[in-house]
């Protein structure tokens, strides 16, 4: 659960996790793993890009939570975020593909070894609310992956999709409620 910054904070946490586990091998510098578009990686060897936000409507949580004595707030909305993790290489042409395979292999292992984002990588409102975010490697068929890449003139690059579940966005919408201060019970007398 967190503030309006939760999507950015979730992306930053994923990058921190990958940096902690992929450096110094197979990626020499943590700065070479970044939150940016796979179409313009600049100096990054691994890019993390949020490409889909989906609201989780399966939990059936509607309504309000009690924020204070006289105020109720809409329950937080839950989201699943899908990130495209793409390997890039600056190696010579004959070693470029193998280099990408190594980087994606290390990223995949990191995601499998961490089914939940560790609290140490969470920042901002996610850390403040002690969020519990789950990581999954999501399987997309080739058509879906190629749709992502075909919208640009960039050739397809080796990628995996990481899904982060449980991202809660706190609402600012509140309502005032009046408390019952007095009530009367009337009963019929027996004759």
C-alpha positions as MATLAB code, in Angstrom:
seq = 'XXXXXXXXXXXXXXXXXXXXXXXXXXXXXXXXXXXXXXXXXXXXXXXXXXXXXXXXXXXXXXXXXXXXXXXXXXXXXXXXXXXXXXXXXXXXXXXXXXXXXXXXXXXXXXXXXXXXXXXXXXXXXXXXXXXXXXXXXXXXXXXXXXXXXXXXXXXXXXXXXXXXXXXXXXXXXXXXXXXXXXXXXXXXXXX';
ca = [
       0.000    0.000    0.000;
       1.244    3.471   -0.717;
       0.782    6.926   -2.119;
       0.431    7.959   -5.777;
       4.162    7.234   -6.175;
       3.730    3.444   -5.744;
       4.199    2.593   -9.425;
       7.541    4.409   -9.570;
       8.555    2.996   -6.176;
       7.781   -0.569   -7.310;
       9.934   -0.057  -10.423;
      12.772    1.384   -8.331;
      12.565   -1.570   -5.920;
      12.782   -4.039   -8.812;
      15.845   -2.222  -10.187;
      17.488   -2.249   -6.716;
      16.884   -6.005   -6.413;
      18.415   -6.657   -9.829;
      21.384   -4.358   -9.131;
      22.091   -6.126   -5.836;
      22.095   -9.559   -7.476;
      23.573   -8.951  -10.946;
      26.615   -6.861  -10.041;
      29.547   -7.196  -10.367;
      28.843  -10.299  -12.463;
      27.390  -10.424  -15.149;
      26.867   -6.622  -15.072;
      29.948   -4.660  -14.014;
      28.281   -1.479  -12.685;
      24.914   -1.115  -10.923;
      24.243    2.005  -13.028;
      24.043   -0.243  -16.115;
      20.703   -1.582  -14.839;
      18.074    1.091  -15.191;
      14.412    1.994  -15.226;
      14.023    3.117  -18.836;
      12.630    2.208  -22.231;
      14.105   -0.869  -23.921;
      14.007    1.061  -27.207;
      16.599    3.597  -26.053;
      18.796    1.810  -23.501;
      21.648    4.365  -23.635;
      24.439    2.774  -21.541;
      22.250    0.183  -19.827;
      22.864   -3.539  -20.171;
      19.519   -4.358  -18.553;
      16.427   -2.169  -18.839;
      13.286   -2.371  -16.718;
      10.196   -0.784  -18.248;
       6.644   -0.688  -16.873;
       4.379   -1.517  -19.805;
       1.057   -2.533  -18.222;
      -0.928   -1.579  -15.122;
      -3.927   -3.770  -14.337;
      -6.390   -3.301  -11.504;
      -6.901   -6.401   -9.387;
     -10.655   -6.767   -9.006;
     -10.579  -10.350   -7.686;
     -10.286   -9.475   -4.011;
     -13.818   -8.052   -3.852;
     -12.710   -5.244   -1.573;
     -14.989   -2.308   -2.065;
     -16.359    0.145    0.405;
     -14.665    2.184    3.082;
     -12.154    1.780    5.928;
     -12.292    3.781    9.142;
      -9.595    6.506    8.909;
     -10.486    8.236   12.186;
     -13.429    8.536   14.570;
     -15.586   10.569   12.173;
     -13.932    9.905    8.797;
     -13.999    6.930    6.434;
     -11.709    6.520    3.398;
     -12.251    4.378    0.297;
     -10.301    1.142    0.591;
      -7.025    1.058   -1.345;
      -7.181   -0.151   -4.946;
      -4.906   -3.099   -5.748;
      -2.869   -3.349   -8.930;
      -0.627   -5.762  -10.792;
       2.272   -4.187  -12.662;
       4.004   -5.795  -15.635;
       7.596   -4.862  -16.361;
       9.519   -5.741  -19.499;
      13.080   -6.666  -18.546;
      15.358   -6.514  -21.579;
      19.014   -7.437  -22.049;
      21.326   -5.257  -24.132;
      24.978   -5.772  -24.965;
      27.951   -3.658  -25.931;
      30.041   -6.744  -26.709;
      31.495   -7.396  -30.155;
      28.960   -8.720  -32.692;
      30.056  -12.362  -32.414;
      29.594  -12.379  -28.591;
      26.558  -10.098  -28.263;
      23.824  -12.767  -28.123;
      25.676  -14.918  -25.573;
      26.194  -11.819  -23.430;
      22.435  -11.084  -23.502;
      21.659  -14.715  -22.588;
      23.902  -14.497  -19.520;
      22.331  -11.241  -18.310;
      18.739  -12.493  -18.815;
      19.659  -15.794  -17.145;
      20.953  -13.962  -14.070;
      17.853  -11.717  -13.972;
      15.567  -14.764  -14.263;
      17.355  -16.553  -11.433;
      17.063  -13.431   -9.244;
      13.297  -13.255   -9.808;
      12.864  -16.966   -9.098;
      14.986  -16.726   -5.927;
      12.941  -13.758   -4.669;
       9.211  -14.499   -4.920;
       8.663  -11.370   -2.837;
      10.446   -8.019   -2.981;
      12.647   -7.898    0.142;
      11.838   -5.027    2.537;
      15.394   -3.670    2.120;
      14.765   -2.635   -1.502;
      11.459   -0.871   -0.825;
      11.478    2.899   -0.561;
       9.098    5.785   -0.047;
       5.491    5.000    0.811;
       5.963    1.268    0.067;
       8.517    1.083    2.873;
       6.402    3.327    5.114;
       3.396    1.004    4.833;
       5.538   -2.184    4.922;
       4.160   -3.341    1.552;
       4.320   -7.020    0.627;
       4.827   -7.222   -3.117;
       5.029  -10.557   -4.912;
       7.147  -11.236   -8.003;
       6.260  -13.637  -10.799;
       7.787  -14.332  -14.154;
       4.870  -14.075  -16.522;
       4.679  -16.042  -19.696;
       3.678  -14.025  -22.740;
       3.274  -15.717  -26.073;
       5.461  -14.601  -28.967;
       2.693  -12.532  -30.532;
       2.291  -10.403  -27.421;
       6.046   -9.829  -27.129;
       6.361   -8.919  -30.777;
       3.483   -6.432  -30.445;
       5.551   -4.580  -27.874;
       8.541   -4.442  -30.218;
       6.740   -3.910  -33.543;
       5.518   -0.433  -32.618;
       9.033    0.889  -33.202;
      11.729    0.376  -35.770;
      13.861   -1.354  -33.118;
      14.514   -5.043  -33.635;
      13.269   -7.512  -31.011;
      15.624   -7.982  -28.067;
      15.687  -10.816  -25.565;
      13.197   -9.985  -22.798;
      11.269  -11.465  -19.898;
       8.155  -10.124  -18.194;
       8.061   -9.641  -14.426;
       4.697   -9.206  -12.762;
       4.524   -7.448   -9.401;
       1.314   -8.214   -7.514;
      -0.187   -6.543   -4.466;
       0.558   -2.898   -5.243;
      -1.964   -0.895   -3.229;
      -2.849    2.710   -4.024;
      -4.360    4.693   -1.162;
      -7.329    6.894   -2.017;
      -7.695   10.486   -0.830;
     -11.479   10.292   -1.120;
     -13.084   10.469    2.301;
     -16.526   10.867    3.785;
     -17.642   12.133    7.160;
     -19.821    9.895    9.271;
     -21.915   10.834   12.283;
     -21.785    8.650   15.343;
     -24.893    7.426   17.111;
     -25.092    9.376   20.328;
     -28.492    8.293   21.650;
     -31.003    5.556   20.951;
     -34.309    4.516   22.444;
     -35.740    1.019   22.677;
     -39.523    0.744   22.872;
     -41.260   -2.452   23.621;
     -44.859   -3.538   23.892;
     -46.207   -4.353   27.301;
     -47.690   -7.778   27.886;
     -51.405   -7.767   28.878;
];
